[in-house]
Amino acid sequence: MGKGLHYSIRKDKSYFITMTVVEWIDLFTRLNHKRLITDSLNFCTQHKGLEIFGWCLMPSHLHMMCNAINEFQLADTIRDFKKFTSKKLIEQISNETESRRDWMLDHFSSAADKHSKTKYYKIWQDGNHAIEIYTERVAWQKLNYIHQNPVKDGTVEHEQDYLHSSARDYRNIKGLVDVCCLTPPVITTSSEDFFRT
């Protein structure tokens, strides 16, 4: 492993993390599921010590650059976020007339069967692929990677047009989630160097 790079979350560090839905299922295509994630992130920033520098919710995963402040532990906050959102997402899916409802519930149930600690349904993959942010250059590299996700995916032409991302905050447009914007706001959307992971 390279300098400053590891996959477990330690105290008093900032991380680029990715939370991925099991089997990379495109779960976050409906507005109510997306709203649950943004509301839960805001709850964590207000009550669980989560400090978010950048984020982007894609159909099958959530990227964040974040840390925890005060007495809170980032690993605990992320664990609680995943546990709460898993339960609520299953409730939403079970109560909606989505054409993929039964298919998704079957896959989430099957994922739980393979995991001894999960009883009924498993939404999130284990782990968060946490990469420590150990230099300012790495911070900007990861932030630009996060914001360029929906552009590279072809969802939007300009990163600030994507509603479920902090790219808007970095363009002085209030976003959906409370973000602590890094300064100075160096935005480099065209450089391939800033899209490497």
Steps between C-alpha positions, in 0.01 A plus 500: 500500500617851420577769752192608694278244328298245691152355506396529865383824655709650780422788731588862414551440128310603188404238244371445150246222543265312272187324621372260236168319469532121494552363148528862381120512472373835370291574807517879500286573197187614684474836670379363834808275532730789414323727749544238773876507440529881497278534808705237682828671408365828633392330822851359539658843446269655760496226763773241434812713446525434126688770310459469122741671259355343188240241401323351200215250493503283190240229420699220665739676738576800716836678498602728785804685620449545872612471858345508847529783748476540877464172688355310205674217316459496121483119490211502749314775315531320167390173661190667647425675169513171309289319759230769508482552124490124437194462719321802354582413138352152546187659645475734202555225245248270670230767495533626144367380168839481335534256212829376647373470859488120526822462303686741729361350819604153379855619434526685833362192680745273321787732596389476865494119483871507413581726796485355850440836674203605283160346565266594216632749244841641415518827305862615533811304419739447789775757538536852368826481304631781723798690358668745733532858377861573592587799279318800356563366150330171587207693647444695177559192288233303686260794510521545126463125450179511707356795309594361158320168558167603343684677216708194416186291531329722239219603735582872478729716290613725787564374852305783665186389314487176699264555793625216722856621543701768678622641166224758528629622837843556346329721240323706769167323444350360820492123476285236667754400766690713751857523368820656634649628175876481469684822423621626267234363264734366233275338239672309222235312310691422182826350629522121482753519784221596740286202405751233598427298814 
